[in-house]
């Protein structure tokens, strides 16, 4: 789960990590009032979206009067901000964070991220923070240091290694080390998969300040953290993905032309691989789960066909807990209700499979069936390509 910058900074402050004074605004009037309520002479207006690269994308604006703050907020609110992380359609800006400007002596980079290969958290740092940190990581990787946590522990010698190349005096080194310990504690205690401060600024007046913050949480651990789960922005992200989550479905829009409906994440990944091997591309990842009902199948169909790029559908079901006859009833009812006209290939295996196949056969609808996953993938790829050629002709 992603959260916004202003929410991330609330968590940082709770762990003793300083951030600039700021206020959230959802209108240009609120932005103007926020700027007037905090000292200048510089304010920063920052678009709140779940994506990085806002600075280069025009989503961060430096202002030198409250009036400029209001104008900057008006230009951002309601717009779609395109960055290197959003894709070409961008993300809608529904709020902005108004922040007191900071006189910066130097910018650093500090992050904690889950290393999935090593199955542990990894702390990364660089004395070259800022908007070009990706360039630093590629061009001068020796300027990026890292240390893996041992269990939940980052040892003192590891912390010295991380901040040792920052060129700090003794007092600054102690302060930076304390920040690393606090950041690590936050990542461990709140089950973060990524926690990034970029830049971590050394202010001209002394002291470190987190000028930006990005946090991603382990979705599977949210039950342990109701305070974090409450931070979820229900308006962010793909509307179809949000609708699927409300129905208990796992849906990710991809970009191909073949819709998929599968029970189980592993089988869904294998199905997409089979479609790729057949020379086609999946339009989505859609996992109906092991306990899907007729209603769940109907909801999955509605979500899948809300994507106008879907030109064919492959349904791949292995009935263990989920009975094939129940799925078949759901498929038939959904196809009739939505008046499906694109090719639809169904592969059923498992509990009550013969009953499920009979339901499909006796429905009178134009279902295509397959006995194996590779066969199903090749069939839907062929049928979809034929349909597209007919449309073009």
C-alpha positions in Angstrom: 0.0 0.0 0.0 1.2 3.5 -0.9 0.6 6.6 1.1 1.0 10.3 0.3 4.0 12.4 1.2 2.2 14.4 3.9 1.1 11.1 5.6 4.6 9.7 5.4 5.9 12.9 7.1 3.4 12.4 9.9 4.9 9.0 10.6 8.5 10.4 10.3 7.7 13.0 13.0 6.2 10.3 15.2 9.6 8.6 15.1 11.5 11.8 15.9 12.6 12.6 12.3 12.3 16.3 11.6 10.3 17.6 8.6 9.4 21.1 7.5 6.2 22.7 8.7 3.3 22.1 6.3 -0.4 22.0 5.7 -2.6 20.0 3.2 -4.8 22.0 0.8 -7.6 20.8 -1.5 -8.3 24.2 -3.1 -6.3 27.3 -4.0 -8.1 29.2 -1.2 -6.9 26.7 1.4 -3.4 26.9 -0.1 -3.4 30.6 0.2 -4.5 30.5 3.8 -1.9 27.8 4.6 0.9 30.0 3.2 -0.2 33.0 5.2 -0.3 30.9 8.3 3.4 29.8 8.1 6.5 31.9 7.9 8.3 32.6 4.6 10.0 34.0 2.6 9.8 30.8 0.6 7.1 28.2 0.3 6.9 24.9 -1.6 3.7 23.6 -3.3 3.8 19.8 -3.8 1.3 17.7 -5.7 0.2 14.7 -3.7 0.1 11.6 -5.9 1.4 8.1 -5.5 4.3 8.4 -7.8 7.9 9.7 -7.7 9.6 12.1 -10.2 7.2 15.0 -9.3 10.0 17.6 -9.3 11.0 16.9 -12.9 7.4 16.5 -13.9 6.3 20.0 -12.7 4.6 18.8 -9.6 6.8 20.8 -7.2 6.7 24.6 -7.3 8.8 27.1 -5.4 6.9 30.2 -4.5 8.0 33.5 -2.9 4.6 34.9 -1.8 1.3 33.5 -0.5 -0.3 34.7 -3.8 2.1 32.7 -5.8 1.2 29.7 -3.6 -2.4 30.1 -4.4 -1.7 30.4 -8.2 0.6 27.3 -8.1 -2.0 25.3 -6.2 -4.7 26.3 -8.7 -2.5 25.2 -11.6 -1.9 21.8 -10.1 -5.3 20.9 -8.5 -7.5 19.0 -10.9 -4.7 18.4 -13.4 -3.1 15.1 -14.3 0.6 15.0 -13.5 2.8 12.9 -15.7 6.1 11.7 -14.3 8.5 8.9 -15.2 6.6 6.7 -12.8 3.0 7.4 -13.7 2.8 6.3 -17.3 1.6 8.6 -20.2 -1.9 9.2 -18.7 -0.5 10.6 -15.5 -2.3 10.8 -12.1 -5.0 13.2 -11.0 -3.9 15.8 -8.4 -6.6 16.1 -5.7 -4.5 17.8 -3.0 -1.3 19.7 -2.6 1.0 20.0 0.4 2.1 23.5 1.3 5.4 23.5 3.0 7.7 26.1 4.5 10.9 26.5 2.5 14.2 25.2 3.8 17.6 26.8 3.3 19.7 23.8 2.2 23.4 23.3 2.8 23.6 19.8 1.3 21.2 17.1 0.1 21.6 13.4 1.1 19.7 10.2 0.2 18.5 7.7 2.8 16.3 4.7 2.3 15.2 1.4 3.7 13.9 -1.2 1.3 13.0 -4.9 1.3 15.6 -7.0 -0.5 13.4 -9.8 -1.7 16.3 -12.0 -2.8 18.0 -11.8 0.6 14.7 -11.8 2.4 15.7 -8.9 4.6 15.6 -5.1 4.9 18.4 -3.2 3.3 19.5 0.4 4.2 20.9 2.5 1.4 22.4 5.9 1.6 24.3 8.4 -0.5 25.9 11.9 0.0 24.5 12.8 -3.4 20.8 13.0 -2.8 18.2 14.9 -4.9 16.4 14.6 -8.2 19.3 12.8 -9.9 19.8 10.0 -7.5 19.1 7.4 -10.2 21.9 8.8 -12.3 24.2 8.6 -9.3 23.3 5.0 -8.7 24.1 4.1 -12.3 27.1 6.4 -13.1 28.9 6.4 -9.7 27.6 3.4 -7.7 30.5 3.7 -5.3 28.7 6.8 -4.0 25.9 4.6 -2.7 26.5 2.6 0.4 24.2 -0.1 1.8 23.9 -2.5 4.8 21.5 -5.4 5.4 19.6 -5.8 8.6 20.4 -8.9 10.7 16.9 -9.9 11.7 15.6 -6.5 12.9 19.0 -5.2 13.9 21.3 -2.7 12.2 24.6 -2.8 14.1 26.6 0.3 15.1 29.5 -0.5 12.7 27.0 -0.7 9.8 25.6 2.7 10.7 29.1 4.1 10.7 29.7 2.7 7.3 26.5 4.2 5.9 27.2 7.8 7.1 30.9 7.7 7.2 31.3 9.0 3.7 29.1 12.0 4.2 31.8 14.4 5.3 30.1 15.3 8.5 31.6 16.6 11.8 31.2 14.6 15.0 27.9 16.2 16.1 26.4 15.8 12.6 27.6 12.2 12.4 25.8 11.4 15.7 22.6 13.1 14.5 22.7 11.2 11.2 23.3 7.9 13.0 20.3 8.6 15.2 18.2 9.3 12.1 19.3 6.0 10.5 18.3 4.1 13.7 14.9 5.8 13.8 14.2 5.2 10.2 15.1 1.5 10.5 12.9 1.2 13.6 10.0 2.7 11.6 10.5 0.3 8.7 10.6 -2.7 10.9 7.8 -1.8 13.3 5.3 -0.8 10.5 6.2 -3.5 8.0 7.4 -1.2 5.3 8.7 -2.6 2.0 10.1 0.8 1.0 10.9 3.9 3.0 12.8 6.7 1.1 13.9 10.1 2.1 15.1 12.1 -0.9 16.4 14.6 -0.2 17.4 14.4 3.4 18.7 18.0 3.8 21.3 19.4 6.1 19.9 22.8 6.7 22.1 25.9 6.6 21.1 26.7 10.2 22.2 23.2 11.2 20.2 19.9 11.7 18.8 17.4 9.3 15.3 17.7 7.7 13.4 15.2 5.6 12.2 17.3 2.7 10.5 14.4 0.9 9.3 11.0 1.9 8.0 8.0 0.1 6.5 4.9 1.9 5.2 1.6 0.7 3.7 -1.0 3.1 3.3 -4.7 3.0 -0.3 -5.3 2.2 -0.3 -8.6 3.9 0.7 -7.0 7.2 -1.9 -4.2 7.3 -4.1 -6.3 9.6 -1.4 -5.6 12.3 -1.5 -1.9 11.6 -5.0 -0.5 11.5 -3.5 3.0 11.9 -1.6 2.5 8.7 -4.5 0.9 6.8 -6.6 4.0 7.7 -4.2 6.1 5.6 -5.2 4.5 2.3 -6.5 7.0 -0.2 -9.5 5.3 -1.8 -9.5 7.7 -4.7 -6.0 6.9 -5.8 -5.0 4.3 -8.4 -6.9 2.7 -11.3 -10.7 2.8 -10.8 -11.1 -0.8 -12.1 -8.5 -2.0 -9.6 -10.3 -0.2 -6.8 -13.6 -1.7 -7.9 -12.1 -5.2 -8.0 -10.6 -4.8 -4.5 -14.1 -3.9 -3.1 -15.4 -7.2 -4.5 -12.5 -9.2 -3.0 -10.8 -9.6 -6.4 -7.1 -9.0 -7.3 -7.0 -7.1 -10.6 -4.2 -5.4 -12.3 -4.7 -3.7 -15.7 -1.8 -4.5 -18.1 -2.2 -3.3 -21.7 -2.7 -6.3 -24.0 -5.9 -7.5 -25.6 -6.7 -10.8 -23.9 -8.6 -10.6 -20.7 -7.9 -13.4 -18.1 -10.0 -14.8 -15.3 -8.1 -17.3 -13.1 -8.4 -18.6 -9.6 -5.0 -18.4 -7.8 -2.1 -16.0 -8.3 0.3 -18.7 -9.4 -2.0 -20.1 -12.0 -2.8 -16.5 -13.2 1.0 -15.9 -13.7 1.4 -19.2 -15.6 -1.7 -18.3 -17.7 -0.1 -15.0 -18.7 3.1 -16.7 -19.5 1.2 -19.1 -21.8 -0.5 -16.3 -23.6 2.8 -14.6 -24.1 4.3 -17.8 -25.5 1.3 -18.0 -27.9 2.3 -14.6 -29.3 -0.3 -12.4 -27.6 -0.5 -10.1 -24.6 -2.7 -10.2 -21.5 -5.0 -7.3 -20.9 -5.1 -7.9 -17.1 -4.2 -10.0 -14.2 -7.4 -11.1 -12.5 -7.4 -13.6 -9.6 -10.8 -14.6 -8.4 -9.4 -16.5 -5.4 -10.1 -20.0 -4.2 -13.6 -19.3 -2.7 -15.2 -17.5 -5.7 -18.9 -17.6 -6.1 -21.3 -17.0 -9.0 -21.5 -13.4 -7.8 -17.7 -13.1 -7.8 -17.5 -14.4 -11.3 -20.1 -11.9 -12.5 -18.2 -9.1 -10.8 -15.0 -10.2 -12.4 -16.7 -10.2 -15.9 -18.0 -6.7 -15.4 -14.6 -5.4 -14.4 -12.8 -7.2 -17.1 -15.1 -5.9 -19.9 -14.9 -2.4 -18.6 -11.5 -2.3 -20.2 -12.2 -1.3 -23.9 -9.0 -3.0 -25.0 -10.2 -6.5 -24.2 -10.7 -8.4 -27.6 -10.9 -11.9 -26.2 -11.0 -13.7 -22.8 -9.3 -16.8 -21.4 -10.9 -18.3 -18.3 -8.5 -20.9 -16.6 -10.0 -22.5 -13.5 -8.6 -25.3 -11.4 -11.4 -26.5 -9.1 -10.2 -27.5 -5.7 -12.2 -25.6 -3.1 -13.8 -23.8 -6.0 -16.3 -26.1 -7.9 -16.2 -26.0 -11.6 -20.0 -26.2 -11.9 -20.4 -23.1 -9.8 -17.9 -21.2 -12.0 -19.6 -22.4 -15.1 -23.0 -21.1 -13.9 -21.3 -17.8 -13.2 -19.7 -17.6 -16.6 -22.9 -18.4 -18.4 -25.0 -15.9 -16.4 -22.3 -13.1 -16.8 -21.9 -13.7 -20.5 -25.7 -13.5 -21.1 -26.0 -10.4 -18.9 -23.2 -8.5 -20.6 -24.0 -9.8 -24.1 -20.4 -10.9 -24.6 -19.5 -10.8 -28.3 -15.7 -11.4 -28.2 -14.1 -14.9 -28.3 -14.2 -16.6 -25.0 -12.1 -19.7 -24.2 -12.7 -21.7 -21.1 -10.4 -24.4 -19.6 -11.9 -26.2 -16.5 -10.2 -28.8 -14.4 -10.9 -30.3 -11.0 -14.0 -30.7 -8.8 -17.2 -31.2 -10.7 -15.4 -30.6 -14.0 -17.8 -32.7 -16.1 -20.8 -30.9 -14.7 -19.2 -27.6 -15.4 -18.4 -28.5 -19.0 -22.0 -29.7 -19.5 -23.3 -26.4 -18.2 -21.2 -24.5 -20.8 -22.1 -26.9 -23.6 -25.9 -26.7 -22.9 -26.0 -22.9 -22.5 -26.3 -22.3 -26.2 -23.5 -19.7 -26.0 -20.4 -19.6 -28.2 -17.9 -20.9 -25.7 -14.6 -22.5 -26.9 -13.1 -25.1 -24.6 -9.6 -26.5 -24.2 -8.2 -29.4 -22.2 -4.8 -27.8 -21.4 -3.4 -24.4 -20.6 -1.1 -24.2 -23.7 -3.9 -25.2 -25.9 -6.2 -22.6 -24.4 -3.6 -19.9 -24.8 -3.0 -20.8 -28.4 -6.7 -20.9 -29.2 -7.6 -17.5 -27.6 -4.5 -15.9 -29.3 -5.7 -17.3 -32.7 -9.3 -16.3 -32.2 -8.5 -12.8 -31.0 -6.1 -12.2 -33.9 -8.9 -13.4 -36.4 -11.4 -11.1 -34.8 -9.1 -8.1 -35.0 -8.4 -8.8 -38.7 -12.1 -8.9 -39.4 -12.6 -5.6 -37.6 -9.8 -4.0 -39.7 -11.2 -5.5 -42.9 
